[in-house]
Amino acid sequence: MMEATIRQRLEQAFPGAEIAVRNDSARHAGHSGDDGSGESHWHVLIRHESLAAQGRVARHRAVHAALGDVMGRIHALALDVAG
């Protein structure tokens, strides 16, 4: 469910982007931030032309803004973001 929400939000914010969403929660089972939901740790790869001219921090902020309230519902998000 969370994977679909993440993908949908990013597709809406970055139409035509290359997007890959991976659930890494199982790798963090029993660690800090593991809430037992199996949806606490995520890795996102996104490539979109609107991100090309931005610096790393600005790209990450753009992704966080696109995800909105999702950021408050997960513990960790690893990003691989480029233009």
Backbone torsions as a table, in degrees:
resi	resn	phi	psi	omega
1	MET	NA	-48.5	-179.8
2	MET	-64.8	-37.3	178.5
3	GLU	-59.4	-44.4	179.4
4	ALA	-64.8	-38.5	179.2
5	THR	-65.5	-45.5	178.5
6	ILE	-59.5	-49.8	-178.8
7	ARG	-60.0	-46.1	-178.3
8	GLN	-61.2	-45.6	-179.6
9	ARG	-62.1	-42.3	-178.9
10	LEU	-70.6	-38.1	177.8
11	GLU	-64.5	-35.8	178.0
12	GLN	-68.9	-41.2	-177.5
13	ALA	-77.8	-29.8	-175.7
14	PHE	-131.1	71.7	-177.3
15	PRO	-56.9	134.2	178.3
16	GLY	81.1	3.0	-178.6
17	ALA	-70.1	151.7	167.8
18	GLU	-80.6	122.0	-176.0
19	ILE	-134.0	131.9	172.4
20	ALA	-132.0	127.6	-179.5
21	VAL	-118.6	127.8	-179.2
22	ARG	-128.0	131.8	177.1
23	ASN	-86.5	113.6	179.6
24	ASP	-102.5	12.7	-174.4
25	SER	-58.1	-39.5	-177.9
26	ALA	-61.7	-30.6	179.3
27	ARG	-70.9	-15.2	-176.5
28	HIS	-115.3	13.3	-179.4
29	ALA	-57.3	131.1	179.6
30	GLY	84.0	-7.3	179.2
31	HIS	-90.3	170.9	176.5
32	SER	-56.3	135.2	178.9
33	GLY	91.2	-12.2	177.1
34	ASP	-75.6	110.7	-177.8
35	ASP	-94.7	4.2	179.0
36	GLY	83.6	-2.3	-178.4
37	SER	-78.2	-21.1	-174.1
38	GLY	77.2	11.4	-179.7
39	GLU	-137.9	45.4	-175.6
40	SER	-105.5	-23.4	-175.5
41	HIS	-127.4	127.4	-174.5
42	TRP	-133.8	152.2	172.6
43	HIS	-124.9	130.3	179.5
44	VAL	-126.1	129.4	169.7
45	LEU	-107.8	128.3	177.5
46	ILE	-141.2	134.3	177.7
47	ARG	-127.7	121.5	179.4
48	HIS	-153.2	141.7	-175.1
49	GLU	-60.9	-29.2	-179.2
50	SER	-67.7	-16.8	-179.3
51	LEU	-92.8	-11.1	-172.4
52	ALA	-60.0	-42.4	-174.6
53	ALA	-86.4	-3.1	-176.9
54	GLN	-92.1	151.7	173.4
55	GLY	-74.6	170.9	-176.6
56	ARG	-57.5	-45.9	-178.1
57	VAL	-64.6	-42.9	179.3
58	ALA	-63.9	-39.4	177.7
59	ARG	-62.7	-44.4	179.7
60	HIS	-64.9	-40.4	177.6
61	ARG	-62.5	-38.5	179.3
62	ALA	-63.6	-41.7	178.5
63	VAL	-67.0	-44.7	178.6
64	HIS	-60.3	-41.8	178.7
65	ALA	-63.1	-40.7	179.4
66	ALA	-64.5	-35.2	-179.0
67	LEU	-78.1	-24.2	175.6
68	GLY	54.6	-125.5	-175.7
69	ASP	-66.2	-13.5	176.8
70	VAL	-59.5	-35.3	-178.1
71	MET	-60.0	-30.7	178.5
72	GLY	-80.6	-8.5	-176.8
73	ARG	-104.7	-2.2	177.9
74	ILE	-123.3	160.0	-179.4
75	HIS	-90.2	-41.7	-173.7
76	ALA	-142.4	141.1	177.3
77	LEU	-136.0	113.8	174.6
78	ALA	-93.6	130.3	-175.9
79	LEU	-118.2	137.6	169.7
80	ASP	-123.0	96.3	-170.3
81	VAL	-120.8	133.6	177.6
82	ALA	-156.8	171.5	179.0
83	GLY	-90.6	NA	NA
